[in-house]
Amino acid sequence: MTAFHRSALARVGVVALLAAGGLATVAAPAYAADGADLALTPISSELAKGVKAAKAKPFKFTVDNTRSTVDAKGVSYTVDTSRLKKNKVGVLVPDGCQVQGRKFTCPLGDVPAGTSEDFGVPLFSTGGRGDAGTLVVTINSATSDPQPLDNEVEHEITVTKPGYDLTSWVQDVNANVVVNGVKGDDPDLRPVRPGETVPLDWAVYNDGSRKATGLSYVLTLPAGVTFATLPDTCEQQTFGGIAQALCQDDGAVIKPGEYYTADIKVTVGADVTEPVLRVGELFAQGLDGSAGQPEEQPELATSAQRKSFTETDEVDNQAIFDVFVDLTVQPSPTPTATPSPSGSATPGATTSPTAGGGSGGGLPVTGVQAGLIGGIGGIILLAGGALLVLSRRRKVVLVAPGDEKSTD
């Protein structure tokens, strides 16, 4: 699982440093009781020119603890911005982090064995396009690590042409989740009881410098979990025993700093036997064409257009999540599913990620097999195109963050 707080940028301090991100892979044998074998992997790679500090893009990084059976305690990450180009990119320091020169260190919390945690480094554009230098990020833990060499990455940052930039986030499924655009500020989380139905907190943010029009997304649930409520812009199917929702909202308009979400509820099976169900996935793509300004009332993209999206950074269009189950209680009755309104794009200050561990109610978002699952979303999107024949187009109405509700 992973943790990321979208609300943190709203509380970000005055400290602004210059920075940017990179690329890494992990592959190693599992380790047992000799330590927690953590690995750090960058997810986001590019920043659109024109992204302002007030709507900075949280560059995703994953702290992976799926190769060991030991919980990592007291994990933190340190960001070194000294090798970034000040005339290209800037970084905001999340609230709660300690600054020392051109570095800052933020607490992430505990990362249980078999899970992962995400955090985001909020970047914004300060100049033109091109190479923006190197962001050096290091993770540390109070638990010993038998393979510490993959605890640091040097991530090259590139500023690209202006454009929209969708970033997907899903909170790990627990009970008592507050549905608020994956802010990760839930006060009283607990595992879901078998047979219980709970809401899914998910959002697709536009972290770019131009609006996105039209949205297609695929939501895949872990085995043992089914959909109880879906928007009427979705079609549901079962793929290899896995529940999937294939959704397309041609009328969605997501401006920079806003996010798209919809009312979705899921039910944990009454017969599940595992305390953590993995892996769920959200994969999203925009639908507008490759050239020109998008229309407020977008047309459905052609297959040719789908091959030439103006998306700035597609790598972080995917989010991975887990479902936590309370096996100590009797199953809860499963309510009858009822259809919900279509999704809505919601303004929200694009905020920098803040620290938050899995055990501290942080925003769980990614999983270990991100590399393996990375292509699944795209494949499903293409294969599911024939299923996305919607009876009518919908226009999304934007509402204030404090008045979030779906409207036609």
N, C-alpha and C positions, 0 to 999 in steps of 0.2 A: 504494500500500500504506500501511499505518499501523502505528504502534507503540504498544503500551500494556502496562504491566506490572501485572498484578493483584496480584503479590506485594509490591509496594512498600509498601502500607499496613501490612503486618506489620512493616516496618522503619521506619515513619514516626517522625520525631523528636517531641520533646515540644512543639514549637511548634504552637500552634493559633490560627489567625486566623479572622475571620468573613468569610463570602463567599457567592456564588451566580452563575448562568449566563444565556444569550440567543439571538439568532437572526440569521442573515445569509445572503446569497446571493452567488454569484460568477458573473460572466459577462463575459468579456473575450477579445480575440483572442490567439492564441498568439504568444509572443516567442521569438526565436532566440538568437543568441550574445551579445545585449546584456545578459543577466542572467537570473536565475531569478525568474520571476513567481509569487511565493507568494501564497496567499490563505488567510485563517483563517475557518473556519466552525464555529459551535457546533452540536452535535447534540442533547444532552440539554436538557430544558427545565424539568422539575418535580421536586421532592423531596417524598417522603411524610413527613408529620408522624410523629415518633417514631423516625426513623432515628438510631441512636446513633453516637457517634464511632468506636467499635470496629468498626462495620460501615458506615462512611461510603460514600456512593455516588460513584463516579468519574464526574463529568460529562464527557461526551465532547466534544472539540474536534478538528477536522481541519485539518491543515496541508496544503494542496493545491499540488502543483507539477506539475500535468498540462498547464498552458498554455504551458510553455516546454520548450526542449530542453537546458537547462543545469541541472546538478546544483546544489542549494543546499547549501553547506557550513556546518558549525558552527551549525545552527539551534538557537535557544533560545526559550523563552516566558516572559513575565513576567506575573504575576497580581497585580492591584491590588485589595485587599479593602476599601479605605477607604470605599467607598460602599455597603457591605452593612450590613444591620441586625443588630446583635449579638444582639438578643433573638429573632431568627428562625432564623438559620442560621450555621453555623461551617464553617471550612475547615481541613483538615490539610495541613501542608507535607510533601511527599514527601522522603525521604532523598536527599541530594545536591544539594538546592536551596539557594540563597543568600538569606537573609532581610535585608530592609532596611526597617525600619518596618513599614508595613502592606502591603508588597509582597514577593514572592519570585520569583526567577528560576531556571529549571530547564533543563539542557541536553537537547536532543532528538536531536542528532546530525545526520547528513547526510540530506537528502531528495532521492533521485535524480530526474532529469527523468522525467516521465510517471507518477509515483507520488504517493502522499500518506502522511502519517503521522498517527496519532491519539495524543492524550494525554488524560489525565483529571485533573480537579481534584476531589479528594475532599471532598464536602460532607456535613454532618450537621445534624440538626434541633436547635435550641436553645429553641424556644418553640412558639407557636401557628401557625395557618394564615395565609396571606395573602402580600402583597408583602414580599419579603425584601431588596429593594434591587437594586443593580447590581454585577455583576462585570466588571471591565475587564481584558481579556486582550490582550497584544501579542506578536507574534512578531518575531524578529530573525535575521539571517543574515550570515555573513561574505561571502557572495556578493551583489553588487548586485542590486537589485530595481527594474525599470523602472516598476512600478506599486505603490508602497508604501501607497497609501491603504486597501487592503483587508487590511492586516496587523494591524489592531486592531479589536476588537469590544467593544461595551458590551452585556452580556448580562443581561437582567432575569431575576431568580430568583423563583419562586413556590413556597411550601410548601403542599401540598394535604392532603386528608384522609388518614388512615392507609390503607395498602393495600399490595399486593405491587407490585413494580416490576422487571420482567425487563429485563436488559441483555445483549445478545448480543456475543460476542467470538470472533474466529477469527484464528489466527496465519497469516501468509502461508505458503504451502506451500514448504518446503525439505526437504532430506534432513537426517537427524540431529536432527530436532525432538524435544524432550522433551515428552511428552504429560502435562501437569500443570495443566490448567485455564487455559491461556493466561497463564502467569506471565511469559513472555518472557525466561527466564534460560538459554536454550539456549547451550551453550559452543562448539559447533563446527558451525555451519550451513554448508551448501553447496547449490548449486542441484541440482535433481533431474535425473538422467540420463533421456533419452528411453527409454521402456519400463520405467522403474523404478516400483515401488510403495512408497509411504511413508504413514505415519499422518497424520491430520489432527488438529491440536490445536484444539479448539473448546469453548466452554462458554456456557451460558445462566445468568447469575447472577440471584439475587433481591436487588436492592439496595433493597427496600422495607422496610416495618415489619411486614408480615404475611405469612404463608406463601401460596404459590401451589400450587394442586392441579390436576393435569392439565396436559399440555404438548403443543402441536402446533407442529411446525417444518418448514420447507422449506429444503433445502440445494441450491443450484444451482451447478454447476461451470463453469469457463470452457471454451470450445470446445477440444478436444484432450485433455481430462482426463475420465476415467471412474471410477466407483466400483468398488473391488475388494472391499471389505467394508462391510456395512451391518448395523445392528441388525435384529432380527426384528420390530420395531415400525414398520418403514419399507416403503414401496412405491416401486419405482423406475420412472421413465418417461423417455423422451426427448422433449424439447419443442423443436422447431425445430433439431434436431441437438445440443442441449444436454442433458447428463445432469442429472436432478433426482431428489432423494429426498424423498418426502412422508411425514412421520413423525408418529405420534400415540401418546403414552403416557398413557392415562387415569389410571393409578395413580401418576403422579409426584407427590411432595410435596416442594416446595423451600421451606425455611424461610429467613427473612432471614439473609443472610451465607453461604448455601450456593449451590452451583451444580449444574447438570445437565449431564452429558456422556455419551457412548457411544463405543464402539470403531468408528471409521470410517477406512478406508484408501482412498487414491485412486491411480490409475495414470496417468502421463503418457504420451501416445501416442508410439509409436516414430517417427512421421513428422512431429512438430511442428517448426516452423522458426523460431519466435520465442523469444527469451530470457525474456520475461515474458508469461504468459498471463493475460488479464483478461477479464471480471471475475467472481469467484465471490461468492456471496451466501448468508448465513444469515438467515432471518427466523423469529422465534418468537412464539408467543402462548400465554397461559394459557387454561384451559378452564373454570374455575369460574364460578358464577353471579354476578349483579350485586348480590345482597344476602345478608346473613347470613354466618356463619362457614363457611369451606370444610370439607368432610368429609375425613377421612383416606383414605377410600376413595371418591374422587370419581366422580360419574356423568358420562357424556358430555354436554357442553353442547348445548343446543338452539340452533337458528338465532337465536331471540330473545335468548338469553343471550349469544351471540357479538356482538350489537350493543350490549351494555351491560356490557362487562367492567369489573371494578374496578381495572384496571391504572392505575397512577399516571402513567406517562410512556411512551407507546408509541413515541415517536420513535426511541429508541435500542434498539428490539427488533431492529434490522437491523445486520448487520456485513458489510463488504465485504472480500474478500481476493484476493490474486494468487498465481500459481504461477510460481516461478522455475526456469528450465530451463538445464541445462548442455549447450550445443550443441557442446562441444569433444570429447565422448566418444561412443563407440558405444552404441547402445541396450542397455539391460539386459533380460533375459528377464522377461516378465510372469507372475507366479505366478497359480495358480488361486485365484479368490476363494472364501472360506469364510464362512458366516454367523457372526455374532457375537452375544453376549448383548445384551439390551435395555439402554437407557441407564440411568444412575443419577444420583441427586442426591447431591452430595458436599459436606459442610461445608467451608468454607474462609473464613478471615477475609476479608471483603470489603475489598480493599485499595485504597489510593490509587495512581493511576498514577504511574509514575516515568518519568524520561526514557529514551529509547532510540531511536536512529535505525535506518533500514533497514539500513545497512551495519554496524551494531553489534550485530545479533542481537536487536533489539527486537521487540515484539509487533506485527507488521503486521496492521492490521485494516480500514481503510476504503479506498475508492477515490474517484476523481474524480466518477464519474457517480452519486454517492450520491443526488443530487436526482432524476436520471432514473430510477434503479432503485428508488427508495424505495417506489414503489407496487407494484412487481412482486411482492414477497413476499406482500402482502395479497391480490393478485389470484390468485396461485398457490394460496394457502391456501384461498380460497373455491372456486376451480375444482377443486382437488384433493380436496375433501371426499369426493367419491364414491369416490375411490381408497383412502381410509383406512378400509377395512373390515377390522378386525383380528379374528383368530379368538379372541383371549382378552385379558382385561384383565390388566395387570401392576401389581404394587406395588413401588415403588422402596424399597430399603433404604438408609438413610444410613450411611456409614462414615466413619471418621476420615480427615483429609487425608493422613496418612502411610500409610494402608492402603486406597488407592483400588482398588476392583474392582467389577465389575457383578455383581448378584445378582438372582435372581428374587424 
